[in-house]
Amino acid sequence: MSKFASFGSVVLLFILLSVVVVFGFFVFTPKVKAYRALNIELQQNSDDLATAEKEFDRHYADLQNLQDREKNIDIALHKHFDEERFETYLSQYFTSFTLRSIVSEKDEAFQTDILDVRAKIATPVEYYRFIDALNQFEWVVEVDGTLQFKGVKDGIDTHFTLKVYTKVQ
């Protein structure tokens, strides 16, 4: 091979490399930048979607709980209040108690039975167990008024008022 052919090959190789570099710089580099920008945007959208899904799941769980609670409340409101069953229920939480019906009020939609409860408990924990159990009780019950606790030799005497709500049939 002659010097001229070798020089021509080197020049041709240089021109070819220059074209590849220019092609890469003007064509390939912007495409890579656009790809990276789209990839970053996609990652941000994925993060936003994951956050939105978590928020949706949390709100959906809250909605399900409210619907279940509403259904239970609606069922509880339609049950007739049975004072004897309520006394049996109270006996699980108090060592002794007296239950006295004060008044039964009716309005257009609801009947409210107001009950006076005087009971004896061993510890305050028993009272709070009773309050927690009221939330799962088969009637809608509200502790009304001030609570009175008095320490006695063999426990704690307590006095409180309960309101039991039922729908007027």
C-alpha positions as CSV (number, residue, x, y, z in Angstrom):
1,M,0.0,0.0,0.0
2,S,1.3,3.4,-0.9
3,K,1.7,6.3,1.4
4,F,-1.1,8.1,-0.4
5,A,-3.5,5.2,0.2
6,S,-2.5,5.0,3.9
7,F,-3.0,8.8,4.3
8,G,-6.3,8.5,2.4
9,S,-7.4,5.7,4.8
10,V,-6.5,7.8,7.8
11,V,-8.3,10.9,6.5
12,L,-11.3,8.7,5.6
13,L,-11.2,7.2,9.1
14,F,-11.0,10.7,10.6
15,I,-13.9,11.9,8.5
16,L,-15.9,8.9,9.5
17,L,-15.1,9.3,13.2
18,S,-16.0,13.0,12.9
19,V,-19.3,12.2,11.3
20,V,-20.0,9.7,14.1
21,V,-19.1,12.2,16.8
22,V,-21.2,15.0,15.1
23,F,-24.1,12.5,14.7
24,G,-23.8,11.5,18.3
25,F,-23.5,15.1,19.5
26,F,-26.3,16.6,17.5
27,V,-28.7,13.6,17.1
28,F,-28.0,11.0,19.8
29,T,-27.2,13.3,22.8
30,P,-30.6,15.3,22.6
31,K,-32.4,11.9,22.4
32,V,-30.6,10.7,25.5
33,K,-31.4,13.9,27.3
34,A,-35.0,13.7,26.3
35,Y,-35.1,10.1,27.4
36,R,-33.6,11.0,30.8
37,A,-36.1,13.8,31.3
38,L,-39.0,11.5,30.4
39,N,-37.5,8.9,32.8
40,I,-37.3,11.4,35.6
41,E,-40.9,12.6,34.9
42,L,-42.1,9.0,34.8
43,Q,-40.4,8.3,38.2
44,Q,-42.0,11.4,39.7
45,N,-45.4,10.4,38.3
46,S,-44.9,6.9,39.8
47,D,-44.1,8.4,43.2
48,D,-47.2,10.6,43.0
49,L,-49.3,7.7,42.0
50,A,-48.0,5.6,44.9
51,T,-48.7,8.5,47.3
52,A,-52.2,8.9,45.8
53,E,-52.9,5.1,46.1
54,K,-51.8,5.1,49.8
55,E,-54.1,8.1,50.5
56,F,-56.9,6.5,48.6
57,D,-56.5,3.2,50.5
58,R,-56.5,5.1,53.8
59,H,-59.7,7.0,52.9
60,Y,-61.3,3.8,51.5
61,A,-60.5,2.0,54.8
62,D,-62.0,4.9,56.7
63,L,-65.1,4.8,54.5
64,Q,-65.5,1.1,55.0
65,N,-65.2,1.4,58.8
66,L,-67.8,4.2,58.7
67,Q,-70.2,2.2,56.6
68,D,-69.8,-0.8,58.8
69,R,-70.3,1.3,61.9
70,E,-73.3,3.1,60.3
71,K,-74.8,-0.3,59.4
72,N,-74.3,-1.5,63.0
73,I,-75.8,1.7,64.4
74,D,-78.8,1.4,62.1
75,I,-79.4,-2.2,63.2
76,A,-79.0,-1.2,66.8
77,L,-81.4,1.7,66.5
78,H,-84.1,-0.7,65.2
79,K,-83.8,-3.1,68.1
80,H,-86.3,-2.8,71.0
81,F,-84.5,-1.9,74.3
82,D,-84.7,-4.8,76.8
83,E,-83.8,-3.6,80.3
84,E,-83.4,-7.2,81.6
85,R,-80.8,-8.0,79.0
86,F,-79.1,-4.8,79.7
87,E,-78.9,-5.7,83.4
88,T,-77.4,-9.1,82.5
89,Y,-74.9,-7.2,80.3
90,L,-74.0,-4.9,83.2
91,S,-73.4,-7.7,85.6
92,Q,-70.3,-8.7,83.6
93,Y,-68.6,-5.4,84.5
94,F,-69.7,-4.5,87.9
95,T,-69.5,-6.4,91.2
96,S,-72.9,-4.9,92.2
97,F,-75.2,-2.4,90.6
98,T,-78.7,-0.9,90.6
99,L,-80.4,0.2,87.5
100,R,-83.3,2.6,87.6
101,S,-85.1,4.0,84.6
102,I,-85.5,7.7,85.0
103,V,-87.6,8.7,82.0
104,S,-88.4,7.6,78.5
105,E,-88.5,10.5,76.0
106,K,-89.9,10.3,72.5
107,D,-89.6,12.6,69.6
108,E,-90.5,12.1,66.0
109,A,-87.8,9.6,65.1
110,F,-86.2,8.4,68.3
111,Q,-87.0,7.2,71.7
112,T,-84.4,7.9,74.5
113,D,-84.4,5.8,77.6
114,I,-82.5,7.6,80.4
115,L,-81.2,5.2,83.0
116,D,-79.6,5.9,86.4
117,V,-76.8,3.5,87.2
118,R,-75.2,3.1,90.6
119,A,-72.5,0.4,90.7
120,K,-69.5,-0.9,92.5
121,I,-66.3,-1.7,90.7
122,A,-63.0,-3.1,91.9
123,T,-60.7,-0.8,89.9
124,P,-61.0,2.1,87.5
125,V,-59.8,-0.3,84.7
126,E,-63.1,-2.2,85.1
127,Y,-65.1,1.0,84.3
128,Y,-63.0,1.7,81.2
129,R,-63.5,-1.9,80.1
130,F,-67.2,-1.3,80.5
131,I,-67.1,1.9,78.4
132,D,-65.1,0.1,75.6
133,A,-67.7,-2.6,75.6
134,L,-70.5,-0.1,75.3
135,N,-69.1,0.8,71.8
136,Q,-69.8,-2.8,70.7
137,F,-73.1,-3.1,72.5
138,E,-76.2,-4.1,70.6
139,W,-78.0,-0.8,71.4
140,V,-76.8,2.8,70.9
141,V,-75.8,3.9,74.4
142,E,-74.3,7.1,75.6
143,V,-72.8,7.9,79.0
144,D,-74.4,11.2,79.9
145,G,-73.6,13.8,82.6
146,T,-70.9,13.8,85.2
147,L,-69.4,10.6,86.5
148,Q,-69.1,10.2,90.2
149,F,-66.5,7.9,91.8
150,K,-66.2,7.4,95.5
151,G,-63.6,5.1,97.0
152,V,-64.9,2.7,99.6
153,K,-63.4,-0.1,101.6
154,D,-64.0,-2.9,99.1
155,G,-63.8,-1.0,95.8
156,I,-65.2,2.1,94.1
157,D,-68.8,3.3,94.1
158,T,-69.7,5.0,90.8
159,H,-72.8,6.8,89.7
160,F,-73.6,7.8,86.1
161,T,-76.5,8.2,83.7
162,L,-76.9,6.3,80.5
163,K,-79.0,7.3,77.5
164,V,-80.2,4.4,75.2
165,Y,-81.4,5.4,71.8
166,T,-83.9,3.4,69.7
167,K,-86.0,4.3,66.6
168,V,-89.7,4.9,67.2
169,Q,-91.5,2.0,65.5
